[in-house]
Amino acid sequence: MIYLMRNPAHPTRERLIDTAVAMLDDRDVEQLNVNEVLEISGISKGSMYHHFTDFDDLINAALVRRFSRGVDADLEQLGDILTSSKSAKQFFAALDHVNEQVQSPKRADTRAERAMMLARARQHDDLREALGAEQARLTSAFADLFTEAQNKGWFAKDVDPEAFAVFIQAFTLGQLINDVMPETMDYDAWRKLIQRVLISLRN
């Protein structure tokens, strides 16, 4: 079973995106400039304009990649769990382990960055369109995984896969509320609550 992957892109396009993605690790998007990206990537300006309409188009692609890279890793892990689990008990135990990683305080910066990208997309039509297409891919991937779990008899058949896909992403991003409080709620209690909700959807 393979979840819905991003379409492979030209190596030059990928190198430019990867360079911009890496540069955003230690600077704001407004601090990026085309000459530095081209110098670090080793790509010519002409080649960049062959793959992107302009520099903003490249930046949007990098922001979209950053938005989804952690989720893609989670999807891959969930796909492996579905493939390797031999029983519902084993599946839900492994799912709880993934949930613990996803809800961890260590992911607070990633959650904040994703929220900022969503806010930025409301003011930039091109980014909103690109981010919307990427989010549709991620939601479809979660829905496909859930459908497979339903087919194995591990989730109730009357639960809509797409609604579940949105739900599972929403409570993860919703951890932002806890991340900003001066005295955070017990992360373990939050994780256990999510696990109880997921178990309640068992067949």
KEDOGU-571403 format. One record per residue (C-alpha): residue number from 0; residue in one letter; x, y, z. Coordinates in pm, whole numbers. Example, Ala and Ser with C-alpha at 12.3 -4.5 7.8 and 13.67 -1.06 7.14 Angstrom:
// KEDOGU-571403
<k:0&r:A&u:1230&v:-450&w:780>
<k:1&r:S&u:1367&v:-106&w:714>
This chain:
// KEDOGU-571403
<k:0&r:M&u:0&v:0&w:0>
<k:1&r:I&u:138&v:341&w:-101>
<k:2&r:Y&u:-27&v:665&w:4>
<k:3&r:L&u:-82&v:947&w:-242>
<k:4&r:M&u:264&v:1081&w:-317>
<k:5&r:R&u:366&v:1412&w:-468>
<k:6&r:N&u:438&v:1387&w:-841>
<k:7&r:P&u:813&v:1368&w:-914>
<k:8&r:A&u:960&v:1695&w:-1040>
<k:9&r:H&u:1257&v:1789&w:-1256>
<k:10&r:P&u:1591&v:1769&w:-1066>
<k:11&r:T&u:1662&v:2138&w:-1127>
<k:12&r:R&u:1323&v:2237&w:-986>
<k:13&r:E&u:1377&v:2009&w:-687>
<k:14&r:R&u:1722&v:2155&w:-617>
<k:15&r:L&u:1586&v:2509&w:-617>
<k:16&r:I&u:1300&v:2413&w:-385>
<k:17&r:D&u:1530&v:2217&w:-154>
<k:18&r:T&u:1768&v:2513&w:-133>
<k:19&r:A&u:1491&v:2758&w:-43>
<k:20&r:V&u:1343&v:2509&w:207>
<k:21&r:A&u:1679&v:2475&w:382>
<k:22&r:M&u:1738&v:2851&w:387>
<k:23&r:L&u:1403&v:2902&w:560>
<k:24&r:D&u:1535&v:2701&w:856>
<k:25&r:D&u:1712&v:3009&w:991>
<k:26&r:R&u:1548&v:3310&w:829>
<k:27&r:D&u:1209&v:3459&w:750>
<k:28&r:V&u:1066&v:3432&w:402>
<k:29&r:E&u:1108&v:3809&w:350>
<k:30&r:Q&u:1485&v:3766&w:402>
<k:31&r:L&u:1527&v:3536&w:103>
<k:32&r:N&u:1656&v:3687&w:-219>
<k:33&r:V&u:1686&v:3539&w:-563>
<k:34&r:N&u:2061&v:3589&w:-605>
<k:35&r:E&u:2149&v:3406&w:-284>
<k:36&r:V&u:1918&v:3115&w:-365>
<k:37&r:L&u:2074&v:3084&w:-711>
<k:38&r:E&u:2428&v:3106&w:-573>
<k:39&r:I&u:2371&v:2838&w:-309>
<k:40&r:S&u:2183&v:2606&w:-545>
<k:41&r:G&u:2426&v:2653&w:-833>
<k:42&r:I&u:2134&v:2706&w:-1070>
<k:43&r:S&u:2127&v:2985&w:-1329>
<k:44&r:K&u:1857&v:3251&w:-1334>
<k:45&r:G&u:1749&v:3132&w:-1678>
<k:46&r:S&u:1699&v:2779&w:-1550>
<k:47&r:M&u:1498&v:2908&w:-1255>
<k:48&r:Y&u:1262&v:3098&w:-1485>
<k:49&r:H&u:1224&v:2784&w:-1695>
<k:50&r:H&u:1073&v:2604&w:-1393>
<k:51&r:F&u:906&v:2893&w:-1207>
<k:52&r:T&u:714&v:3195&w:-1333>
<k:53&r:D&u:905&v:3420&w:-1092>
<k:54&r:F&u:1088&v:3416&w:-759>
<k:55&r:D&u:761&v:3431&w:-564>
<k:56&r:D&u:652&v:3113&w:-741>
<k:57&r:L&u:967&v:2939&w:-615>
<k:58&r:I&u:913&v:3070&w:-262>
<k:59&r:N&u:554&v:2945&w:-264>
<k:60&r:A&u:675&v:2601&w:-371>
<k:61&r:A&u:926&v:2600&w:-83>
<k:62&r:L&u:660&v:2707&w:168>
<k:63&r:V&u:426&v:2434&w:48>
<k:64&r:R&u:706&v:2177&w:81>
<k:65&r:R&u:778&v:2290&w:437>
<k:66&r:F&u:407&v:2282&w:517>
<k:67&r:S&u:373&v:1915&w:424>
<k:68&r:R&u:711&v:1754&w:488>
<k:69&r:G&u:637&v:1649&w:847>
<k:70&r:V&u:291&v:1527&w:750>
<k:71&r:D&u:436&v:1321&w:468>
<k:72&r:A&u:671&v:1152&w:714>
<k:73&r:D&u:374&v:1077&w:943>
<k:74&r:L&u:175&v:936&w:650>
<k:75&r:E&u:462&v:709&w:554>
<k:76&r:Q&u:486&v:584&w:910>
<k:77&r:L&u:111&v:522&w:925>
<k:78&r:G&u:127&v:334&w:597>
<k:79&r:D&u:401&v:110&w:738>
<k:80&r:I&u:189&v:44&w:1048>
<k:81&r:L&u:-110&v:-56&w:838>
<k:82&r:T&u:104&v:-294&w:637>
<k:83&r:S&u:282&v:-454&w:932>
<k:84&r:S&u:0&v:-475&w:1191>
<k:85&r:K&u:-159&v:-819&w:1221>
<k:86&r:S&u:-442&v:-723&w:1455>
<k:87&r:A&u:-646&v:-424&w:1570>
<k:88&r:K&u:-470&v:-433&w:1908>
<k:89&r:Q&u:-128&v:-412&w:1745>
<k:90&r:F&u:-247&v:-140&w:1511>
<k:91&r:F&u:-389&v:83&w:1786>
<k:92&r:A&u:-80&v:38&w:2002>
<k:93&r:A&u:140&v:153&w:1713>
<k:94&r:L&u:-103&v:436&w:1637>
<k:95&r:D&u:-71&v:558&w:1995>
<k:96&r:H&u:307&v:569&w:1955>
<k:97&r:V&u:274&v:784&w:1641>
<k:98&r:N&u:25&v:1007&w:1819>
<k:99&r:E&u:274&v:1057&w:2103>
<k:100&r:Q&u:537&v:1176&w:1853>
<k:101&r:V&u:298&v:1404&w:1665>
<k:102&r:Q&u:158&v:1574&w:1976>
<k:103&r:S&u:498&v:1615&w:2140>
<k:104&r:P&u:615&v:1959&w:2263>
<k:105&r:K&u:913&v:1904&w:2031>
<k:106&r:R&u:678&v:1966&w:1738>
<k:107&r:A&u:561&v:2305&w:1867>
<k:108&r:D&u:776&v:2505&w:1623>
<k:109&r:T&u:655&v:2297&w:1330>
<k:110&r:R&u:292&v:2350&w:1430>
<k:111&r:A&u:349&v:2725&w:1461>
<k:112&r:E&u:515&v:2743&w:1120>
<k:113&r:R&u:225&v:2558&w:955>
<k:114&r:A&u:-24&v:2795&w:1116>
<k:115&r:M&u:172&v:3098&w:994>
<k:116&r:M&u:170&v:2957&w:640>
<k:117&r:L&u:-206&v:2913&w:654>
<k:118&r:A&u:-242&v:3274&w:769>
<k:119&r:R&u:-7&v:3395&w:494>
<k:120&r:A&u:-208&v:3205&w:233>
<k:121&r:R&u:-517&v:3411&w:317>
<k:122&r:Q&u:-336&v:3719&w:188>
<k:123&r:H&u:-158&v:3565&w:-113>
<k:124&r:D&u:-381&v:3410&w:-377>
<k:125&r:D&u:-105&v:3209&w:-548>
<k:126&r:L&u:9&v:3056&w:-220>
<k:127&r:R&u:-350&v:2981&w:-120>
<k:128&r:E&u:-405&v:2795&w:-447>
<k:129&r:A&u:-81&v:2597&w:-415>
<k:130&r:L&u:-137&v:2522&w:-48>
<k:131&r:G&u:-495&v:2420&w:-119>
<k:132&r:A&u:-384&v:2166&w:-378>
<k:133&r:E&u:-123&v:2026&w:-141>
<k:134&r:Q&u:-370&v:2006&w:146>
<k:135&r:A&u:-613&v:1818&w:-80>
<k:136&r:R&u:-336&v:1566&w:-150>
<k:137&r:L&u:-263&v:1520&w:220>
<k:138&r:T&u:-631&v:1484&w:309>
<k:139&r:S&u:-679&v:1226&w:34>
<k:140&r:A&u:-379&v:1034&w:164>
<k:141&r:F&u:-519&v:1023&w:519>
<k:142&r:A&u:-860&v:921&w:383>
<k:143&r:D&u:-703&v:639&w:180>
<k:144&r:L&u:-520&v:507&w:487>
<k:145&r:F&u:-838&v:523&w:693>
<k:146&r:T&u:-1030&v:337&w:422>
<k:147&r:E&u:-770&v:63&w:424>
<k:148&r:A&u:-800&v:35&w:802>
<k:149&r:Q&u:-1178&v:11&w:760>
<k:150&r:N&u:-1133&v:-266&w:505>
<k:151&r:K&u:-924&v:-455&w:760>
<k:152&r:G&u:-1213&v:-423&w:1003>
<k:153&r:W&u:-1032&v:-191&w:1245>
<k:154&r:F&u:-1259&v:114&w:1209>
<k:155&r:A&u:-1637&v:137&w:1183>
<k:156&r:K&u:-1764&v:139&w:826>
<k:157&r:D&u:-2012&v:421&w:891>
<k:158&r:V&u:-1733&v:678&w:954>
<k:159&r:D&u:-1669&v:896&w:650>
<k:160&r:P&u:-1299&v:867&w:551>
<k:161&r:E&u:-1264&v:1226&w:434>
<k:162&r:A&u:-1428&v:1362&w:749>
<k:163&r:F&u:-1190&v:1149&w:955>
<k:164&r:A&u:-894&v:1276&w:750>
<k:165&r:V&u:-984&v:1638&w:827>
<k:166&r:F&u:-1052&v:1555&w:1193>
<k:167&r:I&u:-718&v:1385&w:1256>
<k:168&r:Q&u:-529&v:1679&w:1104>
<k:169&r:A&u:-740&v:1934&w:1291>
<k:170&r:F&u:-670&v:1804&w:1641>
<k:171&r:T&u:-298&v:1790&w:1567>
<k:172&r:L&u:-286&v:2150&w:1448>
<k:173&r:G&u:-516&v:2241&w:1737>
<k:174&r:Q&u:-234&v:2160&w:1978>
<k:175&r:L&u:-119&v:2514&w:1894>
<k:176&r:I&u:-357&v:2634&w:2163>
<k:177&r:N&u:-167&v:2438&w:2423>
<k:178&r:D&u:172&v:2535&w:2281>
<k:179&r:V&u:120&v:2906&w:2354>
<k:180&r:M&u:-13&v:2878&w:2709>
<k:181&r:P&u:230&v:2977&w:2988>
<k:182&r:E&u:144&v:2660&w:3179>
<k:183&r:T&u:67&v:2395&w:2924>
<k:184&r:M&u:-184&v:2119&w:2970>
<k:185&r:D&u:-44&v:1773&w:3032>
<k:186&r:Y&u:58&v:1651&w:2686>
<k:187&r:D&u:17&v:1292&w:2799>
<k:188&r:A&u:-343&v:1359&w:2902>
<k:189&r:W&u:-409&v:1516&w:2562>
<k:190&r:R&u:-256&v:1215&w:2384>
<k:191&r:K&u:-464&v:971&w:2590>
<k:192&r:L&u:-782&v:1163&w:2512>
<k:193&r:I&u:-709&v:1140&w:2139>
<k:194&r:Q&u:-641&v:769&w:2172>
<k:195&r:R&u:-977&v:722&w:2348>
<k:196&r:V&u:-1153&v:905&w:2065>
<k:197&r:L&u:-979&v:693&w:1802>
<k:198&r:I&u:-1060&v:371&w:1987>
<k:199&r:S&u:-1426&v:478&w:2005>
<k:200&r:L&u:-1431&v:461&w:1625>
<k:201&r:R&u:-1327&v:97&w:1622>
<k:202&r:N&u:-1552&v:-150&w:1446>
